[in-house]
Amino acid sequence: MTAPIINIDKISKSFGALKVLDNLSMQVMPGEKLALIGPSGSGKTTILRILMTLEQINGGHIQIEGEQLYHMQKNGSGLVPANERHLAKMRQKIGMVFQLFNLFPHKSVIDNVTLAPRLTKKVPRIDAEKRAMELLDMVGMADRARNMPAQLSGGQKQRVAIARALALSPKIMLFDEVTSALDPELVEEVLNVMRKLAAETDTTMLLVTHEMGFAHDFADRVLFFDKGSIVEEGTPNEIFSNPKQERTQAFLKKIIAAGHRV
């Protein structure tokens, strides 16, 4: 039996009095493509931000490839909170693509993609640029390598952001509503890149999305969240064609009424 690449064990997260995640446990297997769906505020994006160490947990444990994310062993005396060095090492296993691209506006496309490998892994510029061009070619952006972000469309920026996240060769990729800020005609070009990535690599991928049709086609497993808990999980066909929980049924009914394909 293969061990999970992500093991989330009874984590909780609150922002002030608002409890966003409540005693949440879940596992993700190596190479699995997982879609997280549910209403806004249900905790989906918070999970990604916690995995990326952009938000701290209030309780529980997370393991990545069997290693504690927010804790570490100290002199045989058990687990203690992780220091920044440990967090920085663990972050290199994970790449994240955000809703609003977050490219550095004053750096060219290729400099955006090469920055992290050169800074965090001390990769020589020539090697970083060679790898960056391979990634930009994969996302259909090699011809824009010397452009500045202001010269790109939203869809092009998002494809560069995907290449940038891949530049550190992460074992896990997190996608947070990566098409929600795009004009409708640009959505498909980004989804096509993600389809290609899912088909051609064994990278573990977690996707938060309101694009239910894409989630259906992309995911091995779908988790429906509400109020910080997993209400229902299953294959795309089980969740989208035959949801068992009333809350899931009501959510999907609203999505279909809004004109989204599932």
C-alpha positions as CSV (number, residue, x, y, z in Angstrom):
1,M,0.0,0.0,0.0
2,T,1.5,3.4,-1.1
3,A,1.7,6.0,1.7
4,P,-0.1,9.2,1.2
5,I,1.9,12.2,-0.1
6,I,-0.3,14.5,2.0
7,N,-1.7,13.5,5.4
8,I,-3.8,16.1,7.2
9,D,-4.7,14.9,10.7
10,K,-7.4,16.8,12.7
11,I,-6.3,20.3,11.8
12,S,-8.2,23.4,12.9
13,K,-8.0,27.0,11.7
14,S,-9.7,30.1,13.0
15,F,-9.5,33.7,12.0
16,G,-10.5,35.4,15.2
17,A,-13.9,34.0,16.3
18,L,-14.5,32.5,12.9
19,K,-13.7,28.8,12.7
20,V,-12.7,28.1,9.1
21,L,-11.5,24.5,9.4
22,D,-12.9,22.2,12.1
23,N,-10.9,19.1,13.1
24,L,-10.3,18.3,9.4
25,S,-8.6,15.1,8.3
26,M,-7.9,14.0,4.7
27,Q,-5.2,12.2,2.7
28,V,-4.0,12.6,-0.8
29,M,-2.1,9.9,-2.7
30,P,1.0,10.4,-4.8
31,G,0.0,11.5,-8.3
32,E,-3.6,12.0,-7.4
33,K,-5.6,14.8,-9.0
34,L,-8.0,16.2,-6.4
35,A,-10.8,18.7,-6.9
36,L,-12.0,20.7,-3.9
37,I,-15.5,22.2,-4.5
38,G,-18.0,24.0,-2.3
39,P,-19.5,27.4,-1.5
40,S,-17.3,30.4,-0.9
41,G,-16.1,30.5,2.7
42,S,-16.2,26.7,3.1
43,G,-12.4,26.4,3.8
44,K,-11.1,25.2,0.4
45,T,-8.6,28.0,-0.3
46,T,-7.5,28.0,3.4
47,I,-6.4,24.4,3.0
48,L,-4.2,25.3,0.0
49,R,-2.7,28.3,1.9
50,I,-2.0,26.1,4.9
51,L,-0.2,23.6,2.8
52,M,1.8,26.4,1.3
53,T,2.6,27.7,4.8
54,L,0.9,31.0,4.0
55,E,-1.5,30.4,7.0
56,Q,-0.6,28.7,10.3
57,I,-2.8,26.0,11.7
58,N,-4.2,26.3,15.2
59,G,-4.2,22.6,15.9
60,G,-3.5,19.2,14.4
61,H,-0.7,17.9,12.2
62,I,0.2,17.8,8.5
63,Q,2.7,15.4,6.9
64,I,4.2,15.8,3.4
65,E,5.9,12.7,2.2
66,G,5.9,11.4,5.7
67,E,7.6,14.5,7.1
68,Q,5.9,16.9,9.5
69,L,5.1,20.3,7.9
70,Y,4.5,22.5,10.9
71,H,6.5,20.5,13.4
72,M,10.0,19.0,13.7
73,Q,11.9,16.6,15.9
74,K,14.1,18.2,18.5
75,N,16.9,16.2,20.2
76,G,14.8,13.2,20.7
77,S,12.4,15.1,22.9
78,G,9.4,14.9,20.6
79,L,7.8,17.3,18.2
80,V,8.3,21.1,18.5
81,P,6.9,23.9,16.2
82,A,8.9,24.1,13.0
83,N,11.4,26.9,12.6
84,E,11.7,29.0,9.4
85,R,14.5,26.8,8.0
86,H,12.4,23.7,8.2
87,L,9.4,25.5,6.6
88,A,11.5,26.8,3.8
89,K,12.8,23.3,3.1
90,M,9.2,21.9,3.1
91,R,7.9,24.7,0.8
92,Q,10.2,23.5,-2.0
93,K,8.0,20.3,-2.3
94,I,5.0,22.4,-3.1
95,G,4.1,24.9,-5.9
96,M,1.0,27.1,-5.9
97,V,-0.7,29.1,-8.6
98,F,-2.9,31.9,-7.4
99,Q,-6.1,33.5,-8.6
100,L,-4.4,36.8,-9.4
101,F,-1.2,35.6,-11.0
102,N,1.2,37.4,-8.6
103,L,3.9,37.9,-11.2
104,F,6.6,40.4,-10.4
105,P,5.6,43.3,-12.7
106,H,9.2,44.7,-13.0
107,K,10.7,41.4,-14.1
108,S,10.4,39.8,-17.6
109,V,8.6,36.5,-18.1
110,I,11.8,34.4,-18.0
111,D,13.1,36.3,-14.9
112,N,9.8,35.5,-13.1
113,V,10.3,31.8,-13.9
114,T,14.0,31.6,-13.0
115,L,13.9,33.7,-9.8
116,A,13.0,31.0,-7.3
117,P,15.4,28.3,-8.6
118,R,18.3,30.8,-8.6
119,L,17.5,32.2,-5.1
120,T,16.4,29.1,-3.2
121,K,18.4,26.3,-4.9
122,K,21.3,28.4,-6.2
123,V,20.8,27.1,-9.7
124,P,23.2,28.8,-12.2
125,R,21.4,31.3,-14.4
126,I,22.2,29.4,-17.6
127,D,20.7,26.2,-16.2
128,A,17.7,28.0,-14.7
129,E,17.0,29.7,-18.1
130,K,17.2,26.5,-20.0
131,R,14.7,24.9,-17.7
132,A,12.5,28.0,-17.8
133,M,12.4,27.9,-21.6
134,E,11.3,24.2,-21.5
135,L,8.5,25.1,-19.1
136,L,7.4,28.2,-21.0
137,D,7.3,26.0,-24.2
138,M,5.1,23.5,-22.4
139,V,2.6,26.3,-21.5
140,G,2.8,27.8,-24.9
141,M,4.7,31.0,-23.8
142,A,8.2,30.5,-25.0
143,D,7.8,33.2,-27.6
144,R,7.0,35.7,-24.8
145,A,10.0,34.9,-22.6
146,R,11.4,38.5,-22.9
147,N,8.1,40.2,-22.5
148,M,7.1,42.1,-19.3
149,P,3.9,41.0,-17.5
150,A,2.1,44.2,-18.5
151,Q,2.4,43.1,-22.2
152,L,0.5,39.9,-21.5
153,S,-3.2,39.0,-21.4
154,G,-4.7,37.5,-18.2
155,G,-4.6,34.0,-19.7
156,Q,-1.0,34.5,-20.7
157,K,0.0,35.7,-17.2
158,Q,-1.7,32.7,-15.7
159,R,0.2,30.3,-18.0
160,V,3.5,32.0,-17.0
161,A,2.4,31.7,-13.3
162,I,2.0,27.9,-13.9
163,A,5.5,27.7,-15.4
164,R,6.9,29.6,-12.5
165,A,5.3,27.3,-10.0
166,L,6.8,24.3,-11.9
167,A,10.3,25.7,-11.9
168,L,11.2,24.3,-8.5
169,S,10.0,20.8,-9.7
170,P,7.5,20.5,-6.9
171,K,6.0,17.1,-6.0
172,I,2.6,18.8,-5.3
173,M,0.9,21.6,-7.3
174,L,-1.9,23.7,-5.8
175,F,-4.3,25.7,-8.0
176,D,-6.5,28.2,-6.3
177,E,-9.4,29.4,-8.6
178,V,-6.9,30.0,-11.3
179,T,-9.5,30.9,-13.9
180,S,-11.9,33.0,-11.8
181,A,-10.2,36.4,-12.6
182,L,-10.0,35.7,-16.4
183,D,-12.3,36.8,-19.2
184,P,-14.5,33.8,-20.3
185,E,-12.7,33.5,-23.6
186,L,-9.3,33.1,-21.8
187,V,-10.4,30.4,-19.4
188,E,-10.0,27.5,-21.8
189,E,-6.4,28.3,-22.7
190,V,-5.4,28.0,-19.0
191,L,-7.5,24.9,-18.5
192,N,-5.9,23.3,-21.5
193,V,-2.5,23.8,-19.9
194,M,-3.7,22.2,-16.8
195,R,-5.1,19.2,-18.7
196,K,-1.8,18.8,-20.4
197,L,0.0,18.9,-17.0
198,A,-2.3,16.4,-15.5
199,A,-2.0,14.0,-18.5
200,E,1.8,14.3,-18.9
201,T,3.2,14.4,-15.4
202,D,2.8,12.4,-12.2
203,T,2.6,15.6,-10.1
204,T,0.1,15.5,-7.3
205,M,-2.4,18.2,-8.0
206,L,-5.1,19.9,-5.7
207,L,-7.5,22.2,-7.5
208,V,-10.0,24.6,-5.9
209,T,-12.5,25.6,-8.6
210,H,-16.0,26.7,-9.5
211,E,-15.5,25.2,-13.0
212,M,-17.4,22.0,-12.3
213,G,-17.1,20.7,-15.9
214,F,-13.4,20.9,-15.7
215,A,-13.3,19.4,-12.2
216,H,-15.3,16.5,-13.6
217,D,-12.9,15.9,-16.4
218,F,-9.7,16.6,-14.4
219,A,-10.1,14.9,-11.0
220,D,-9.6,11.4,-9.8
221,R,-11.5,12.4,-6.7
222,V,-13.8,15.2,-5.7
223,L,-14.2,16.6,-2.1
224,F,-17.3,18.7,-1.4
225,F,-16.7,21.2,1.5
226,D,-19.1,23.1,3.6
227,K,-18.4,25.1,6.8
228,G,-14.9,23.8,7.2
229,S,-15.7,20.1,6.9
230,I,-15.8,17.5,4.1
231,V,-19.5,16.8,3.6
232,E,-19.0,14.2,0.8
233,E,-16.3,12.7,-1.3
234,G,-16.1,10.4,-4.3
235,T,-15.3,10.0,-7.9
236,P,-16.4,12.8,-10.3
237,N,-19.3,10.6,-11.5
238,E,-20.4,9.8,-8.0
239,I,-20.3,13.5,-6.8
240,F,-21.7,15.1,-10.0
241,S,-24.1,12.5,-11.2
242,N,-25.3,10.9,-8.0
243,P,-24.5,13.0,-4.9
244,K,-25.8,11.3,-1.7
245,Q,-25.8,14.3,0.7
246,E,-28.6,16.9,0.6
247,R,-26.1,19.7,1.0
248,T,-24.1,18.5,-2.0
249,Q,-27.3,18.2,-4.1
250,A,-28.4,21.7,-3.2
251,F,-25.0,23.2,-4.1
252,L,-24.9,21.5,-7.5
253,K,-28.5,22.4,-8.2
254,K,-27.5,26.1,-7.7
255,I,-24.4,25.7,-9.9
256,I,-26.5,24.2,-12.7
257,A,-29.1,26.9,-12.4
258,A,-26.3,29.5,-12.8
259,G,-25.5,27.9,-16.2
260,H,-22.4,25.9,-15.3
261,R,-21.8,22.5,-16.8
262,V,-21.2,19.6,-14.4
